């Protein structure tokens, strides 16, 4: 089974695929006039690359641009993908 974070990333990937195939609006602008909401800690870090042209609305604003790569900053232990197993 996927972690909650990877499951959410798959959900967004599936959503982008559906909108691209079923609606002409995404393809008209490449998604720039669409909004995706991310309610979990690391938000848009897990947005699929196809969704990154859209507005990514997250409560934290984390995009990994300022944070060390390979480090999870979530406060929910079950989603800490970098913890030792």
Residue pairs with C-beta under 8 A, 6 or more apart in sequence:
2 10
3 78
3 79
3 81
4 40
4 78
4 79
5 40
5 42
5 46
5 74
5 79
5 81
6 46
6 81
8 38
8 40
8 46
9 46
9 47
9 48
12 36
12 46
12 47
12 48
12 51
13 48
13 50
13 51
15 36
16 26
16 31
16 48
16 50
16 51
17 50
19 25
19 26
19 34
20 26
20 27
20 50
25 33
25 34
26 34
30 53
31 50
31 51
31 53
31 54
32 53
32 54
33 54
34 54
34 55
35 54
35 55
35 57
36 44
36 47
36 51
36 54
36 55
36 56
36 57
37 57
37 58
38 44
38 46
38 47
38 56
38 57
38 58
38 59
39 58
39 59
40 74
40 76
40 79
41 60
41 62
41 73
41 74
41 75
41 76
41 79
42 60
42 62
42 72
42 73
42 74
42 79
43 56
43 58
43 59
43 60
43 61
43 62
43 63
44 52
44 56
44 58
44 62
44 63
45 62
45 63
45 64
47 56
56 63
62 73
67 73
70 82
71 82
72 79
72 80
72 81
72 82
72 83
74 80
77 83
